[in-house]
Amino acid sequence: MTHKPDITYGGQAVLEGVMIRGARCAAVAVRKPDGDIGLRVFELGSLYSGSLRKIPLIRGILVLAETLTLGMRALTHSANVAIGEQEEELGKGSVAGVVAFSVMFAVGIFFIFPVFASRWLDGLLGSDIITNLVEGGIRLGVFLAYITLISRMNEIRRVFMYHGAEHMTVHALEQGDPLVVPAVRKYTTAHPRCGTDFLLTVMVVAIIVLTFIGRDPLWWLIASRVIFIPLIAAISYEIIRYSGMYSQSPLMRTLAVPGLMLQKLTTRKPDDDQIEVAIAAMKLAIETDNERATNAAVL
């Protein structure tokens, strides 16, 4: 493939593999214990590929929901393939339960904990705005500390190598290079449309959105940190989308620097075997999208 795609492809690293999300499907490639590459396609429901996906802000909420559910299915699949076990398909109830637990954990660590960590400052600084800014600083600090901590874990470092392979493969596709290891190898592991950048943007947007919200009573302080998450995620998605569209402009390049620096923690240089896996996922996603488009045109 030597031409730039009309579809925006992106994905995520999974255990010993990569998932690539296309227009009509998500393709997962995982390195098996015997060295072969296992492939699987997950179909995307109309909710995630229909007209709602084109509406600003609404699409950000849909992307967040899709990332959680689809990402969990891909991770479960990759874990089973990587250890050589027969996969058992997760039911909707199981996926919902795991996603709910993951969301509650993330909300508790990144949104509720900073509330109580800054609660003792209420009334001491003379302004709810200043206290909210301190809370936002704590939230950002907790996020950066969390990323730094997990990046030191050996198992996670290997996942981050696949994360780098995914980014490099996306770069090659977007530049119209052939999807072969030597062509992919020359690209950087950082990419402006990255989940790491999205999470960092969420932390910054949260500071802006929550700064002017009152801190009393306590139930409202806690509730506000939860009910505004969809809005914060939606705004953050639009920012990431816009920055990706205009990534070559001087302003966007400047604003992208913090996220690209953070990706030094969440990506690692992959080996050739890992790049092969990322390429396999990308090719499968492209082929499946082309097949679905052809079938739709025939019908």
C-alpha positions as CSV (number, residue, x, y, z in Angstrom):
1,M,0.0,0.0,0.0
2,T,1.6,3.2,-1.1
3,H,-1.2,5.8,-0.9
4,K,-2.6,7.7,2.0
5,P,-5.9,6.3,3.4
6,D,-9.3,8.0,3.3
7,I,-10.1,6.4,6.6
8,T,-8.5,7.5,9.9
9,Y,-6.9,4.4,11.5
10,G,-5.8,4.2,15.1
11,G,-5.7,1.7,17.8
12,Q,-4.2,0.5,21.1
13,A,-1.7,-2.0,22.4
14,V,-3.0,-5.2,24.0
15,L,-1.2,-8.1,25.6
16,E,1.4,-9.3,23.1
17,G,-0.5,-7.6,20.3
18,V,-2.2,-4.6,18.7
19,M,-5.7,-3.6,18.0
20,I,-6.5,-1.3,15.0
21,R,-9.8,0.4,14.8
22,G,-11.1,1.1,11.3
23,A,-14.3,2.5,9.9
24,R,-16.4,-0.7,10.2
25,C,-14.3,-3.1,12.3
26,A,-11.5,-3.5,14.8
27,A,-8.8,-5.9,13.9
28,V,-6.6,-7.6,16.6
29,A,-3.3,-9.3,16.0
30,V,-1.6,-11.2,18.8
31,R,1.7,-13.1,18.9
32,K,1.0,-16.7,19.9
33,P,3.3,-18.8,22.1
34,D,4.4,-20.8,19.0
35,G,5.4,-17.6,17.2
36,D,2.5,-17.4,14.8
37,I,0.3,-14.3,14.7
38,G,-3.4,-14.8,15.6
39,L,-5.9,-12.6,13.9
40,R,-9.4,-11.6,14.8
41,V,-12.0,-9.1,13.7
42,F,-14.5,-7.4,16.0
43,E,-17.5,-5.9,14.3
44,L,-18.5,-2.3,15.2
45,G,-22.1,-1.7,16.1
46,S,-24.1,1.0,14.3
47,L,-24.0,3.1,17.5
48,Y,-20.2,3.5,17.0
49,S,-20.1,3.8,13.2
50,G,-23.4,5.6,12.4
51,S,-24.5,9.2,12.0
52,L,-24.1,10.0,15.7
53,R,-20.4,9.5,15.3
54,K,-20.3,12.7,13.2
55,I,-21.9,15.0,15.8
56,P,-19.4,17.2,17.8
57,L,-19.2,16.4,21.5
58,I,-21.6,13.5,21.2
59,R,-19.0,11.6,19.2
60,G,-16.5,12.1,22.0
61,I,-18.8,10.4,24.5
62,L,-19.4,7.5,22.0
63,V,-15.6,7.1,21.5
64,L,-15.1,6.9,25.2
65,A,-17.7,4.2,25.6
66,E,-16.4,2.3,22.6
67,T,-12.8,2.5,23.8
68,L,-13.8,1.0,27.2
69,T,-16.0,-1.8,25.8
70,L,-14.0,-2.7,22.7
71,G,-10.7,-2.3,24.5
72,M,-11.8,-4.7,27.2
73,R,-12.8,-7.3,24.7
74,A,-9.6,-7.0,22.8
75,L,-7.5,-7.2,26.0
76,T,-9.4,-10.4,27.1
77,H,-8.9,-11.9,23.7
78,S,-5.2,-11.1,23.6
79,A,-4.6,-12.5,27.1
80,N,-6.1,-15.8,26.1
81,V,-4.2,-16.0,22.8
82,A,-0.9,-14.9,24.3
83,I,-1.0,-17.8,26.9
84,G,-2.2,-20.3,24.3
85,E,-5.6,-20.9,25.9
86,Q,-8.9,-21.3,24.0
87,E,-10.8,-18.0,24.2
88,E,-14.2,-17.9,25.8
89,E,-16.3,-15.0,24.4
90,L,-17.2,-12.5,27.0
91,G,-20.9,-11.9,27.3
92,K,-22.4,-8.4,27.3
93,G,-23.0,-8.6,31.1
94,S,-19.4,-9.6,31.8
95,V,-18.0,-6.8,29.6
96,A,-20.3,-4.3,31.3
97,G,-19.2,-5.5,34.7
98,V,-15.5,-5.3,34.0
99,V,-15.9,-1.9,32.3
100,A,-18.0,-0.6,35.3
101,F,-15.3,-1.7,37.7
102,S,-12.6,0.0,35.6
103,V,-14.5,3.2,35.4
104,M,-15.2,3.3,39.1
105,F,-11.5,2.7,39.8
106,A,-10.4,5.5,37.5
107,V,-13.0,7.9,38.8
108,G,-12.0,7.1,42.3
109,I,-8.3,7.6,41.8
110,F,-8.3,10.6,39.4
111,F,-11.5,12.5,40.4
112,I,-12.7,11.5,43.9
113,F,-9.3,11.2,45.7
114,P,-8.2,14.7,44.7
115,V,-11.4,16.1,46.2
116,F,-10.6,14.7,49.7
117,A,-6.9,15.5,49.3
118,S,-7.7,19.1,48.9
119,R,-10.8,19.3,51.2
120,W,-8.8,20.5,54.2
121,L,-7.9,23.7,52.2
122,D,-11.6,24.7,52.0
123,G,-11.9,28.1,53.7
124,L,-8.1,28.5,54.3
125,L,-7.3,29.9,50.8
126,G,-10.2,32.3,50.8
127,S,-11.5,31.2,47.4
128,D,-13.1,28.1,46.0
129,I,-11.5,28.8,42.7
130,I,-8.0,28.6,44.2
131,T,-8.9,25.4,46.0
132,N,-10.3,23.9,42.9
133,L,-7.0,24.8,41.1
134,V,-5.1,23.0,43.8
135,E,-7.4,20.0,43.5
136,G,-6.7,20.1,39.7
137,G,-3.0,20.2,40.3
138,I,-3.3,17.2,42.6
139,R,-5.3,15.3,40.0
140,L,-2.7,16.0,37.3
141,G,0.1,15.0,39.7
142,V,-1.7,11.7,40.6
143,F,-2.1,11.0,36.8
144,L,1.6,11.6,36.0
145,A,2.7,9.6,39.0
146,Y,0.5,6.7,38.0
147,I,1.9,6.7,34.4
148,T,5.4,6.9,35.7
149,L,4.8,4.0,38.1
150,I,3.3,1.6,35.7
151,S,5.9,2.4,33.0
152,R,8.5,0.9,35.3
153,M,6.7,-2.5,35.4
154,N,8.3,-5.1,33.1
155,E,5.0,-6.5,31.8
156,I,3.7,-3.0,31.1
157,R,6.9,-2.0,29.4
158,R,6.4,-4.8,26.9
159,V,2.8,-3.5,26.2
160,F,4.3,-0.1,25.7
161,M,6.6,-1.5,23.0
162,Y,3.5,-2.7,21.1
163,H,2.1,0.7,21.7
164,G,5.1,2.2,19.9
165,A,4.7,-0.3,17.1
166,E,1.1,0.7,16.6
167,H,2.1,4.4,16.4
168,M,4.9,3.7,13.9
169,T,2.6,1.7,11.7
170,V,-0.1,4.4,11.7
171,H,2.6,6.9,10.8
172,A,3.7,4.8,7.8
173,L,0.2,4.4,6.6
174,E,-0.6,8.1,6.9
175,Q,2.6,9.0,5.0
176,G,1.7,6.5,2.2
177,D,4.6,4.2,2.9
178,P,4.3,0.4,2.3
179,L,3.4,-1.6,5.3
180,V,6.6,-3.5,5.7
181,V,9.0,-3.6,8.7
182,P,11.9,-1.5,7.1
183,A,9.5,1.3,6.1
184,V,7.7,1.3,9.5
185,R,10.9,1.1,11.5
186,K,12.0,4.7,10.5
187,Y,9.1,6.4,12.2
188,T,8.9,7.8,15.8
189,T,6.9,6.0,18.5
190,A,5.0,9.2,19.3
191,H,1.8,10.2,17.6
192,P,-0.5,13.2,18.1
193,R,-3.7,11.1,18.1
194,C,-2.8,9.0,21.1
195,G,-4.8,7.8,24.1
196,T,-2.1,9.1,26.4
197,D,-2.5,12.6,24.9
198,F,-6.3,12.2,25.3
199,L,-5.9,11.4,29.0
200,L,-3.6,14.3,29.6
201,T,-6.0,16.5,27.8
202,V,-8.8,15.2,30.1
203,M,-6.8,16.2,33.1
204,V,-6.2,19.7,31.8
205,V,-9.8,20.3,30.6
206,A,-11.1,19.0,34.0
207,I,-9.1,21.8,35.7
208,I,-10.8,24.4,33.4
209,V,-14.3,23.0,33.7
210,L,-14.3,22.3,37.4
211,T,-12.5,25.4,38.6
212,F,-15.6,27.6,38.8
213,I,-17.9,25.0,40.5
214,G,-18.7,25.6,44.2
215,R,-17.3,23.2,46.8
216,D,-20.3,23.1,49.1
217,P,-22.0,21.0,50.1
218,L,-19.7,17.9,50.0
219,W,-22.2,15.7,48.2
220,W,-22.4,18.3,45.3
221,L,-18.6,18.5,45.3
222,I,-18.3,14.8,44.8
223,A,-21.2,14.5,42.4
224,S,-19.9,17.3,40.2
225,R,-16.7,15.5,39.6
226,V,-18.6,12.6,38.3
227,I,-21.4,14.1,36.3
228,F,-19.1,16.4,34.3
229,I,-16.8,13.6,33.2
230,P,-18.8,13.0,29.9
231,L,-18.6,16.7,29.0
232,I,-14.9,16.8,29.9
233,A,-14.2,13.7,27.7
234,A,-16.3,15.1,24.9
235,I,-14.4,18.4,24.9
236,S,-11.0,16.6,25.2
237,Y,-11.9,14.4,22.2
238,E,-12.6,17.4,20.0
239,I,-9.3,19.0,21.0
240,I,-7.4,15.8,20.1
241,R,-9.3,15.5,16.9
242,Y,-8.6,19.1,15.9
243,S,-5.0,18.9,16.8
244,G,-4.6,15.7,14.7
245,M,-6.2,17.4,11.7
246,Y,-3.9,20.4,11.9
247,S,-0.9,18.8,13.5
248,Q,1.5,20.6,11.2
249,S,0.4,24.1,12.2
250,P,2.9,25.9,14.5
251,L,0.3,26.4,17.2
252,M,-0.8,22.7,17.3
253,R,2.8,21.6,17.2
254,T,3.5,23.7,20.3
255,L,0.4,22.5,22.2
256,A,1.2,18.9,21.3
257,V,4.6,19.0,23.0
258,P,3.5,18.0,26.6
259,G,1.6,15.0,25.2
260,L,4.4,13.9,23.0
261,M,6.8,14.2,25.9
262,L,4.5,12.0,28.1
263,Q,4.5,9.4,25.3
264,K,8.2,8.9,26.1
265,L,6.8,7.0,29.2
266,T,3.9,5.2,27.5
267,T,5.7,4.0,24.3
268,R,9.0,2.1,23.8
269,K,10.9,1.2,20.7
270,P,9.6,-2.2,19.5
271,D,11.5,-5.0,17.9
272,D,10.8,-6.3,14.4
273,D,8.5,-9.1,15.6
274,Q,6.3,-6.5,17.4
275,I,6.2,-4.3,14.3
276,E,5.1,-7.3,12.3
277,V,2.2,-7.8,14.6
278,A,1.1,-4.2,14.3
279,I,1.4,-4.4,10.5
280,A,-0.8,-7.6,10.5
281,A,-3.5,-5.8,12.5
282,M,-3.4,-2.8,10.2
283,K,-3.6,-4.8,7.1
284,L,-6.5,-6.9,8.4
285,A,-8.4,-3.7,9.4
286,I,-7.9,-2.2,5.9
287,E,-8.8,-5.4,4.1
288,T,-12.0,-5.9,6.2
289,D,-13.0,-2.3,5.7
290,N,-12.6,-2.7,1.9
291,E,-14.6,-5.9,1.9
292,R,-17.4,-4.3,3.9
293,A,-17.4,-1.3,1.6
294,T,-17.6,-3.5,-1.5
295,N,-20.4,-5.6,-0.1
296,A,-22.3,-2.4,0.9
297,A,-21.9,-1.0,-2.6
298,V,-23.2,-4.2,-4.2
299,L,-26.3,-4.3,-1.9
